[in-house]
Amino acid sequence: MTHPKKLRSTDLERLARLDIFSWLIPPELKVLSASLAMSDYERGEVMFRESTQANEARVLVAGIARITCLNADNQRVTIALISPGLIPELPSLANCLGFRCEAHNECRVGTLDWKGFDRITVKGSHTALSKSHQNNLRHWYRLLRRASGLLNELHERIAFTMLDLCEDFGIDDSRGKLLSLQISHKEIASLVGASRPRVTEHLGRMERDHLLSRQGRQFIVDTRRISHSLAACPAERFPISRPGVSNDAAVTTSRLSIMATDSTSQQNAAEFSQKRGGTVADHRAHPPTAHNVT
């Protein structure tokens, strides 16, 4: 990791393109860019671990980050890819899963104490924390959805994962969404908790069904067709029980279930519910989809 002495001229431009900071006006964005302590990370370098206290905001200004943890065989696997914006906080679960955030490629990250946002705009820390809570909820809900028994069929887990990737990395294309990142079958297998051969088989099926296609090493995803195919799945395709869920996913889910009972998660859920209308219980009974959480 390196600590450059000067702020790059492109940092301000990159921050201005991030939706997470759309609430800031240009002069405030300029103050933010000057306030962030910038660091550069090489591919595979660890940015922070689950034991790190979340007393500051971490902004991925450039590059792609990944969140990894240990699976049932004590092997490190990727469970989420993070696009530029706020990096979600890692849950502290007594180090039972060894969560950590790593650089998937060359990354540039800025950090700022939450109270530092008050120097940028009135009640800035309150707004920034609220945005962070929503961002955390979106990313960890995705993981819980993939890892739980809700999506018993691997085909559905892959479909939802491709939609999530399109939301974060998709570029509008006449054929659907072109994924700006090059992701391998092995990496998708890690995200969904399955073997690479099985994922390759299902991706081939999705190509034959015209749900996605390839352009070189990049995927083009027909998000409309995939959404319609998921909506048409009968209810029995989404059992609540766990049969068929991989060991990796089952272990991850059992540990992450602790998150639902800690005070921070309850506070996040309460704030989310208040913004959406309804109670925490309402949203637990009818959890938000990855596409309607802002």
Backbone hydrogen bonds, N-H to C=O, Kabsch-Sander energy under -0.5 kcal/mol:
donor,donor_aa,acceptor,acceptor_aa,energy
2,T,40,D,-1.7
11,D,8,R,-1.3
12,L,8,R,-0.5
13,E,9,S,-0.6
14,R,10,T,-2.4
15,L,11,D,-2.5
16,A,12,L,-2.0
17,R,13,E,-0.8
17,R,14,R,-0.7
18,L,15,L,-1.4
21,F,18,L,-1.4
22,S,19,D,-2.0
24,L,21,F,-1.7
28,E,25,I,-0.8
29,L,25,I,-2.2
30,K,26,P,-1.9
31,V,27,P,-1.6
32,L,28,E,-2.4
33,S,29,L,-2.7
34,A,30,K,-1.6
35,S,31,V,-1.5
36,L,32,L,-1.8
37,A,111,T,-2.4
38,M,36,L,-0.8
39,S,109,V,-2.3
40,D,2,T,-2.1
41,Y,107,C,-2.7
44,G,103,A,-3.6
45,E,42,E,-2.2
47,M,101,C,-3.1
48,F,101,C,-1.2
50,E,99,F,-2.1
52,T,49,R,-1.7
55,N,53,Q,-1.6
57,A,112,L,-3.3
59,V,57,A,-0.5
59,V,110,G,-3.4
60,L,58,R,-0.6
60,L,85,G,-3.4
61,V,59,V,-1.1
61,V,108,R,-2.3
62,A,108,R,-1.5
65,A,82,I,-2.1
66,R,102,E,-2.6
67,I,80,A,-2.5
68,T,66,R,-0.5
68,T,100,R,-2.6
69,C,77,V,-2.0
70,L,97,L,-3.0
71,N,75,Q,-2.8
74,N,71,N,-2.1
77,V,69,C,-2.8
79,I,67,I,-3.0
80,A,67,I,-1.2
82,I,65,A,-3.3
85,G,60,L,-1.4
87,I,58,R,-2.8
93,L,91,P,-0.9
96,C,93,L,-2.0
100,R,68,T,-1.8
101,C,48,F,-2.9
102,E,66,R,-3.0
103,A,45,E,-2.1
104,H,64,I,-2.2
104,H,102,E,-0.6
105,N,64,I,-1.2
107,C,41,Y,-2.2
108,R,62,A,-2.3
109,V,39,S,-2.9
110,G,59,V,-2.7
111,T,37,A,-1.5
112,L,57,A,-1.8
114,W,55,N,-1.0
116,G,113,D,-1.7
117,F,114,W,-1.5
118,D,115,K,-1.5
119,R,116,G,-1.1
120,I,117,F,-1.1
121,T,117,F,-1.9
124,G,121,T,-1.8
127,T,123,K,-2.0
128,A,124,G,-2.7
129,L,125,S,-2.5
130,S,126,H,-2.0
131,K,127,T,-2.4
132,S,128,A,-2.3
133,H,129,L,-2.6
134,Q,130,S,-2.1
135,N,131,K,-2.2
136,N,132,S,-2.8
137,L,133,H,-2.5
138,R,134,Q,-2.2
139,H,135,N,-2.1
140,W,136,N,-2.6
141,Y,137,L,-2.2
142,R,138,R,-1.6
143,L,139,H,-1.6
144,L,140,W,-2.3
145,R,141,Y,-2.6
146,R,142,R,-2.2
147,A,143,L,-2.7
148,S,144,L,-1.9
151,L,145,R,-0.5
151,L,148,S,-0.8
152,N,150,L,-0.9
153,E,237,R,-0.6
157,R,153,E,-1.8
158,I,154,L,-2.6
159,A,155,H,-2.0
160,F,156,E,-2.7
161,T,157,R,-2.0
162,M,158,I,-2.5
163,L,159,A,-1.9
164,D,160,F,-2.4
165,L,161,T,-2.5
166,C,162,M,-2.0
167,E,163,L,-2.0
168,D,164,D,-1.6
169,F,165,L,-3.4
170,G,166,C,-1.9
171,I,178,L,-1.8
173,D,176,G,-2.4
176,G,173,D,-1.8
177,K,221,V,-2.6
178,L,171,I,-3.0
179,L,177,K,-0.6
179,L,219,F,-2.6
180,S,169,F,-2.4
183,I,181,L,-0.7
188,I,184,S,-2.1
189,A,185,H,-2.4
190,S,186,K,-1.8
191,L,187,E,-1.9
192,V,188,I,-2.0
193,G,189,A,-1.1
194,A,189,A,-2.3
199,V,195,S,-1.9
200,T,196,R,-2.6
201,E,197,P,-2.1
202,H,198,R,-2.1
203,L,199,V,-2.7
204,G,200,T,-2.1
205,R,201,E,-1.7
206,M,202,H,-2.2
207,E,203,L,-1.9
208,R,204,G,-2.2
209,D,205,R,-1.8
210,H,207,E,-1.6
211,L,206,M,-3.0
212,L,206,M,-0.9
213,S,220,I,-2.4
215,Q,218,Q,-3.0
218,Q,215,Q,-1.7
220,I,213,S,-2.7
221,V,177,K,-3.1
221,V,219,F,-0.5
222,D,211,L,-2.6
223,T,221,V,-1.5
226,I,222,D,-2.3
227,S,223,T,-2.5
228,H,224,R,-2.2
229,S,225,R,-2.4
230,L,226,I,-2.3
231,A,227,S,-2.2
232,A,228,H,-1.5
233,C,230,L,-1.1
237,R,234,P,-2.0
238,F,235,A,-2.0
245,V,242,R,-2.2
250,A,246,S,-2.6
251,V,247,N,-2.7
252,T,248,D,-2.3
253,T,249,A,-2.7
254,S,250,A,-2.3
255,R,251,V,-1.8
256,L,252,T,-2.6
257,S,253,T,-1.7
258,I,255,R,-1.5
259,M,256,L,-1.7
260,A,256,L,-0.5
260,A,257,S,-0.9
261,T,258,I,-1.7
262,D,258,I,-0.8
262,D,259,M,-0.7
266,Q,262,D,-2.0
267,Q,263,S,-2.4
268,N,264,T,-2.7
269,A,265,S,-2.9
270,A,266,Q,-2.5
271,E,267,Q,-2.6
272,F,268,N,-2.5
273,S,269,A,-2.8
274,Q,270,A,-2.4
275,K,271,E,-1.8
276,R,272,F,-2.1
277,G,273,S,-2.5
283,H,279,T,-1.6
284,R,280,V,-1.8
285,A,281,A,-2.2
286,H,282,D,-1.9
292,N,289,T,-1.4
294,T,292,N,-0.5
